[in-house]
């Protein structure tokens, strides 16, 4: 199973938005992250970077 960590604006430990992200949905300027337990987090912004092998997602919120 491939799970990711989502960060806000840059890949820094203090910028973690969600861990163990299993699903990402984009609807306009809203990104919904769903973790492995099924909990959703909605963030205004867009996807700026994804590293599928490294399990990293960076969301631009500015």
Secondary structure, 3 states (H helix, E strand, C coil): CCCEEEEECCCCHHHEEEEEEEEEEEECCEEEEEECCCCEEEEECEEEEEECCCCEEEEECC
